[in-house]
Amino acid sequence: MSDRPRHFVQSVRKLTATTFVIRIDRHAFRALAGQHVTLGPHRFAINREFSIYSPPDEPYLEFLIIARQGSDTACALQRAQPGDEVDLAGPYGEFFIAAPGDRSRRYLFVATGVGIAPFHCFVRHFPGLDYRLIHGIARVEDRYDLADYERERYTACVSRQEGGDFTGRVTDYLRAHPVEPDRLCYICGHSAMVANVYDLLREQGVPSDNLLTETFF
């Protein structure tokens, strides 16, 4: 019999009709800010990869998830109740900040949708980080947990409504606001956005060594 700790749901917090934050027991689970896990209901057919939303020093684990049609695992987690068991494995990935204490470094974080999750983890875990966060979303309501970010450092690029900080996609914003080549740039979201932003930043003179990517499929 496995001696691995069992993880149970503590809460499911609704953000929009399709987006939520699920909180589960941490136990002794350890991960670096920016890493991800595989998660799903206990003995579910498929576990999916989700970036950790909560900082490593919290006594729980949180994940920012969107439940789209056809995503059985996400939809099942959205329906979870406190006390339900989930299966967790990991952590995985190298999408993390190597030297967060180096105050000479400036960061650019580019995300779409729930791809903001690792950046939420960074910002909560590393106070005083010199960052700019560019968040591509469809609607103003998708500015998840906006109060957790320094408002002057967060830019919402809203593509389907007025009322954001910028009307259009993240690529439109970056073309209008070129990036300094010395910025450390982290890009997280769907594969097409990641590829487009990567190519755009390279064209603007950002060296490939300053570009880190995490793709959500």
Buried (B, 14 or more C-beta within 10 A) or exposed (E): EEEEEEBBBBBBEEBEEBBBBBBBBBBEBEBBBBBBBBBBBEEBEEBBBBBBBBBBEBEBBBBBBBBEEEBBBBBBBBEBEEEBBBBBEBBEBEBBBEEBEEEEBBBBBBBBBBBBBBBBBBBBBBEEBBBBBBBBBEBBBBBBBEEEBEEEBBBBBBBEEEEBBBBBBBBBBBEEEEBEEEBBBBBBBBEEBBEBBBEBBBEBEBEEEBBBBBBBE
